Amino acid sequence: MKVAVTAMGKDLGAAVDPRFGRARYFIVVDTESEDFEVLDNEQNLYAAQGAGIQSARNVSESGADALITGNCGPRAFATLSAAGIKVYIGATGTVAQAVEALKAGELQAADDPNVQAHWGGP
């Protein structure tokens, strides 16, 4: 399975970014091989609007089956869900820890977004 994780840095030791649409990076990890690629999300960091939707499209185009993040708003959640991507929210720690938690069955797929539109986060 390929899983995208919002990240504050470019490797598996980076902290999970609590924001989805305005996350600095997405690290897409193959959970079987542990190979990963880094997607730069700079174009959405300062977008006036639509950051979540565009970020969701980028994650979808990466071939990810799931997303791990801290928070996800309604428009991004709807876009990810429409693409068949499971969303896991509330993640903390490093990217590697979040992926391990998913593999261990410690994360539960969300049924709904957990923040309102235009949430900026910390």
C-alpha positions as CSV (number, residue, x, y, z in Angstrom):
1,M,0.0,0.0,0.0
2,K,1.1,3.6,-0.7
3,V,0.4,6.0,2.1
4,A,1.0,9.8,2.0
5,V,2.0,11.5,5.3
6,T,2.0,15.2,5.8
7,A,5.5,16.2,6.9
8,M,7.6,19.1,8.1
9,G,10.7,17.7,6.5
10,K,12.0,15.5,3.7
11,D,12.6,12.2,5.4
12,L,11.0,9.5,7.5
13,G,12.3,11.1,10.7
14,A,10.5,14.4,10.0
15,A,7.6,15.4,12.2
16,V,4.1,14.9,11.0
17,D,2.7,18.2,9.9
18,P,-0.7,18.8,11.7
19,R,-2.0,20.7,8.6
20,F,-3.1,18.9,5.4
21,G,-3.6,21.5,2.8
22,R,-0.7,23.7,3.8
23,A,1.7,21.0,4.8
24,R,5.2,21.7,3.6
25,Y,5.7,18.2,2.2
26,F,4.0,14.9,1.6
27,I,6.1,11.8,2.0
28,V,4.6,8.9,0.1
29,V,5.7,5.6,1.6
30,D,5.3,2.1,0.2
31,T,4.4,0.2,3.3
32,E,5.8,-3.1,2.0
33,S,9.2,-2.0,0.6
34,E,9.7,1.1,2.9
35,D,10.7,3.1,-0.2
36,F,9.5,6.7,-0.2
37,E,9.3,9.8,-2.3
38,V,9.0,13.4,-1.2
39,L,6.3,15.6,-2.8
40,D,6.9,19.4,-2.3
41,N,3.7,21.2,-1.5
42,E,5.2,24.7,-1.5
43,Q,2.7,26.0,-4.1
44,N,-0.1,25.5,-1.5
45,L,1.6,27.0,1.6
46,Y,0.4,30.5,0.9
47,A,-2.5,29.9,-1.4
48,A,-5.4,32.3,-0.7
49,Q,-7.9,29.5,-1.1
50,G,-8.2,26.0,-2.4
51,A,-5.0,24.7,-0.8
52,G,-6.8,21.6,0.6
53,I,-8.4,20.7,-2.7
54,Q,-5.2,21.1,-4.7
55,S,-3.2,19.2,-2.1
56,A,-5.8,16.4,-2.2
57,R,-5.4,16.3,-6.0
58,N,-1.6,16.1,-5.6
59,V,-1.9,13.2,-3.1
60,S,-4.3,11.4,-5.4
61,E,-2.0,11.8,-8.4
62,S,0.9,10.3,-6.3
63,G,-1.0,7.0,-6.3
64,A,-1.5,7.0,-2.6
65,D,-4.1,4.7,-1.1
66,A,-4.3,6.5,2.2
67,L,-3.3,9.7,3.9
68,I,-2.0,10.2,7.4
69,T,-2.2,13.8,8.8
70,G,-3.0,15.7,11.9
71,N,-6.1,17.5,10.6
72,C,-8.2,17.6,7.5
73,G,-10.9,20.1,6.5
74,P,-14.2,19.3,4.7
75,R,-13.3,20.1,1.1
76,A,-10.0,18.3,1.2
77,F,-11.7,15.3,2.9
78,A,-14.4,15.2,0.3
79,T,-11.8,15.3,-2.5
80,L,-9.7,12.6,-1.0
81,S,-12.8,10.4,-0.3
82,A,-14.0,10.8,-3.9
83,A,-10.6,9.6,-5.0
84,G,-10.9,6.5,-2.8
85,I,-8.2,7.6,-0.4
86,K,-8.7,6.6,3.2
87,V,-7.9,9.5,5.6
88,Y,-6.3,9.0,9.0
89,I,-6.3,12.1,11.2
90,G,-4.9,12.9,14.6
91,A,-1.4,11.7,13.8
92,T,1.6,12.9,15.8
93,G,5.3,12.0,16.1
94,T,7.4,11.3,13.1
95,V,6.5,10.1,9.6
96,A,8.0,6.7,10.4
97,Q,6.1,6.4,13.6
98,A,2.8,7.3,11.9
99,V,3.4,4.7,9.2
100,E,4.2,2.0,11.8
101,A,1.1,3.0,13.8
102,L,-1.0,2.4,10.6
103,K,0.7,-0.9,9.9
104,A,0.1,-2.0,13.5
105,G,-3.7,-1.2,13.2
106,E,-3.4,1.6,15.7
107,L,-4.9,4.3,13.4
108,Q,-8.6,4.3,12.5
109,A,-9.8,5.8,9.2
110,A,-11.9,8.9,9.7
111,D,-15.5,9.2,8.6
112,D,-15.6,13.0,8.6
113,P,-13.2,15.9,8.6
114,N,-12.0,17.2,12.0
115,V,-11.6,20.9,11.3
116,Q,-13.5,23.6,9.5
117,A,-12.5,25.1,6.2
118,H,-9.6,27.5,6.2
119,W,-8.1,26.1,9.4
120,G,-4.5,27.3,9.5
121,G,-3.2,25.3,12.3
122,P,-0.1,26.1,14.4
